[in-house]
Amino acid sequence: MEQVWPGLRLHSAAAAHHWFDLAVPSQGSQVRVLEHTVPSPVLSDGFTTLRRFTVEDAQAFAAIHHDPLNVTWTASDATMSRARAAEFITGSIAAGWDAGSDLRFAVVDTRLGTDGSAGDIVGTLSLHEIFSTSRGGSASVGIKMLPAGRGTGSAQRAIELLCGYAFGNLGLEILHWRTTSANAGSNSLAKRCGFVLAAEIPGYGHQDAQVADGMVFSQSLRQFQARDQSAAEAEKAAVEIAPVVPVLRNDAVVLRALTMADATQLVENCINEDSVRWTTVPLNYTMEHAEFFINTLTPQGWASGETLTFAVVEPATDGLLGTVDLQCKNPGAASIGINFGPHARGTGAAEESVRLLLDYAFNQLNLSYVHWHALAPNWGSRKLAWKLGFTFDGEIRGDYNDRGTPADRWVLSLAATDPQTPQHPWTGPGPVSR
Ligand SMILES: CC(C)(COP(=O)(O)OP(=O)(O)OC[C@H]1O[C@@H](n2cnc3c(N)ncnc32)[C@H](O)[C@@H]1OP(=O)(O)O)[C@@H](O)C(=O)NCCC(=O)NCCS
């Protein structure tokens, strides 16, 4: 392994391309860049991917332009047709890549996507006006997201990837972020991604096709590296205070911390069609997802106290049956998450694991309420909640984010003082035959 750049390691690989690894400041994980001989890098952190547009993406590219927020703030062409989008992709966008002056990426959320696709396009992110010099150079960052990508963290992840590429691979020394002053979402995203306000300029922005006041933010290589450094230090500190995950057991199951020994079964559990249908597990779940979940997300959840995830294992073999978690968003209350492998369903193990989790929630954490949220009509989930004494509080129309589409949410609750047995006869459909 040859050191070619701070934070960037060049590996020798197959003849046609090179692999680069870049540390991502906010994720602490690795960005993988596959650099082809023709410039078409694919940047990914396992959840968000940046890649070039192809003509097959014309519909999505046009949709980005049709979005009203993008029309308001970025002068997008609300009337762009699919054919016009295809012309852009094969014309000016391709020319920008060829010249190395304008690099426009599609932002892909790998957790979304159907039919085994690699994910859905949720926006576009560009490096414009690249000005390369022998000492470094500059460029301007531009972003447009689709509704499915907003509020999901995709934009921030995409920008972290782009910054890593701009500073680490292209060797630029400074990036600019131009926006309209009243565009609060853009301003806050810039700050979250490490950009610092450099100037407020009258008439430099536009809103609804009119001139408006604007702002320029900037981020230098040095600032990017400093953030990288402080993220690495924060991660180190978090490891030092990593909490001990308790072990909860009864005769039927053991709840303990997830380990990499669970990874293969975790992948099996998460690619199962019921898990994909009824939970928010990333699509096309791989060992990479499992590794990130086990080594990064789960320890982070325990460290912050926000998401307490347990592996549920069989006592005799220590084999993984499923996972349960408590999502502690509000004081005194938490929501349960559960996903069991098909091999472990219908065995009573899920019920036993939630009984242990409820005991932990009410008697160790002293919570007053535990909630159960399910995507309607997940009858298997609702019946389990019913067996445990949860009360059905109602269905909220469109409240569940079902991979970018509003769907109905069932809400059930259990108070610390409630009996943990069915509170009324079962009124849902009869049991499924296995
Ligand atoms: C939800 C889950 C943890 C329940 O575990 P379980 O209790 O072992 O699961 P089961 O498949 O036995 O389903 C529980 C009950 O619901 C019934 N059920 C399941 N699907 C049903 C359906 N479509 N219609 C009617 N009843 C159904 C089962 O027959 C069973 O009833 P029974 O105990 O009277 O036979 C498990 O099914 C699972 O992991 N599913 C995938 C992920 C998921 O949906 N998580 C919950 C998100 S809110």
The ligand as a MOL file (V3000), in Angstrom:
LIG
                    3D

  0  0  0     0  0            999 V3000
M  V30 BEGIN CTAB
M  V30 COUNTS 48 50 0 0 0
M  V30 BEGIN ATOM
M  V30 1 C -43.0890 -9.6400 13.2520 0
M  V30 2 C -42.3470 -10.8910 13.6960 0
M  V30 3 C -41.2070 -10.4850 14.6220 0
M  V30 4 C -43.3350 -11.7690 14.4510 0
M  V30 5 O -42.6660 -12.9240 14.8590 0
M  V30 6 P -43.4760 -14.2860 15.1710 0
M  V30 7 O -44.4650 -13.9700 16.2170 0
M  V30 8 O -42.5180 -15.3660 15.3720 0
M  V30 9 O -44.1070 -14.3870 13.7520 0
M  V30 10 P -45.2540 -15.2030 13.1470 0
M  V30 11 O -44.9300 -15.3190 11.7190 0
M  V30 12 O -45.4880 -16.4310 13.9220 0
M  V30 13 O -46.5460 -14.2610 13.2570 0
M  V30 14 C -47.1920 -13.9900 14.4610 0
M  V30 15 C -48.6560 -14.3370 14.3510 0
M  V30 16 O -49.2120 -13.5620 13.3150 0
M  V30 17 C -49.8540 -14.4060 12.3820 0
M  V30 18 N -49.6720 -13.8410 11.0670 0
M  V30 19 C -48.5250 -13.6290 10.4010 0
M  V30 20 N -48.7770 -13.0970 9.2020 0
M  V30 21 C -50.1170 -12.9840 9.1100 0
M  V30 22 C -51.0100 -12.5360 8.1010 0
M  V30 23 N -50.5360 -12.0640 6.9560 0
M  V30 24 N -52.3370 -12.5720 8.3590 0
M  V30 25 C -52.8040 -13.0520 9.5160 0
M  V30 26 N -52.0160 -13.5040 10.5200 0
M  V30 27 C -50.6950 -13.4630 10.3010 0
M  V30 28 C -49.1650 -15.7420 12.5180 0
M  V30 29 O -50.0180 -16.8070 12.0840 0
M  V30 30 C -48.9440 -15.7890 13.9930 0
M  V30 31 O -50.1420 -16.1030 14.6420 0
M  V30 32 P -50.2460 -17.3900 15.6100 0
M  V30 33 O -49.1650 -17.1620 16.6260 0
M  V30 34 O -51.6200 -17.3110 16.1210 0
M  V30 35 O -49.9800 -18.5590 14.6920 0
M  V30 36 C -41.7620 -11.6960 12.5090 0
M  V30 37 O -42.8190 -12.1700 11.7230 0
M  V30 38 C -40.8390 -10.8910 11.6340 0
M  V30 39 O -39.6690 -10.7190 11.9540 0
M  V30 40 N -41.3410 -10.4160 10.5090 0
M  V30 41 C -40.5500 -9.6270 9.5430 0
M  V30 42 C -40.1790 -8.2490 10.0670 0
M  V30 43 C -41.3420 -7.4890 10.6510 0
M  V30 44 O -42.4390 -7.4790 10.1200 0
M  V30 45 N -41.0450 -6.7830 11.7600 0
M  V30 46 C -42.0280 -5.9960 12.4480 0
M  V30 47 C -42.0010 -4.6040 11.9880 0
M  V30 48 S -43.1810 -3.6340 12.8450 0
M  V30 END ATOM
M  V30 BEGIN BOND
M  V30 1 1 1 2
M  V30 2 1 2 3
M  V30 3 1 2 4
M  V30 4 1 2 36
M  V30 5 1 4 5
M  V30 6 1 5 6
M  V30 7 2 6 7
M  V30 8 1 6 8
M  V30 9 1 6 9
M  V30 10 1 9 10
M  V30 11 2 10 11
M  V30 12 1 10 12
M  V30 13 1 10 13
M  V30 14 1 13 14
M  V30 15 1 14 15
M  V30 16 1 15 16
M  V30 17 1 15 30
M  V30 18 1 16 17
M  V30 19 1 17 18
M  V30 20 1 17 28
M  V30 21 1 18 19
M  V30 22 1 18 27
M  V30 23 2 19 20
M  V30 24 1 20 21
M  V30 25 1 21 22
M  V30 26 2 21 27
M  V30 27 1 22 23
M  V30 28 2 22 24
M  V30 29 1 24 25
M  V30 30 2 25 26
M  V30 31 1 26 27
M  V30 32 1 28 29
M  V30 33 1 28 30
M  V30 34 1 30 31
M  V30 35 1 31 32
M  V30 36 2 32 33
M  V30 37 1 32 34
M  V30 38 1 32 35
M  V30 39 1 36 37
M  V30 40 1 36 38
M  V30 41 2 38 39
M  V30 42 1 38 40
M  V30 43 1 40 41
M  V30 44 1 41 42
M  V30 45 1 42 43
M  V30 46 2 43 44
M  V30 47 1 43 45
M  V30 48 1 45 46
M  V30 49 1 46 47
M  V30 50 1 47 48
M  V30 END BOND
M  V30 END CTAB
M  END
